Amino acid sequence: MREWFAEYLEALNRHDLGTLRDLIDPGVRRAHRPGGVDAWLSDLHELYRAFPDWKVRRIQLVIEDDRIAAHLRGSGTHAGTYRGIAATGRHVNTAEFAFYRLGNGRITEVTGSDDAELLGQIAA
């Protein structure tokens, strides 16, 4: 599963929504967000438009059975409107914590950090 997660992170960092679609179950459940792969990819598309240099790096990874717990760092420059906030030019660096459940090589459930930290950095 480490190799699978490395492929997932590489797709995130390439902003490769096609590959991400292949790695996420069509009916994925997301805590506190609309479910389904289309909703998730729409959120990522908005993030990538606003932060064209957005990158994620792995800090720590714990794997048990069909689950992955990940501590990640996301960073990028706010160059476009995000969640109604016009571009500020600020560079943001956020901690992300997520729990993934996999089935048949795809993410079927995810729960984790929201974007409050990111919003706080660009709205300040």
C-alpha positions, 0 to 999 in steps of 0.5 A, a space after each residue: 500500500 505504500 507504493 499505492 499511496 506514493 502513486 496517489 501523492 504523485 498524481 496529486 502533485 502533478 494535478 492529474 485529475 484523470 489518474 486521481 479519478 482512477 484511484 478514487 472509488 466513484 461512490 467515495 464517502 468523505 466526512 463533512 463533505 459531499 461524497 462521490 469522486 466528482 465532488 472530490 475532483 471538483 474540490 481539487 480542481 478549485 484548489 489547483 486553479 487557486 494554487 497552481 504550484 500546490 504540492 503535498 509531501 508525506 510526513 508520516 504514514 501508518 498502514 493497517 489492514 485496508 486503512 492508511 493514516 497520513 500526516 501530510 504538508 500541503 503548500 502553494 502560492 495563492 494566485 487565484 480565487 479560492 472559496 470566494 477569497 481573491 488571490 493574495 499572493 501569499 504562500 501557504 503551508 498547511 498540516 493535513 491529517 487524513 485517514 483513508 480506507 481502500 477497496 479494490 485499489 481505490 479510496 472508498 472512504 476518507 476523513 481528515 483535516 478541513 481547509 480552515 488552516 489554509 483559509 486562515 492563512 489567505 484571509 489574514 
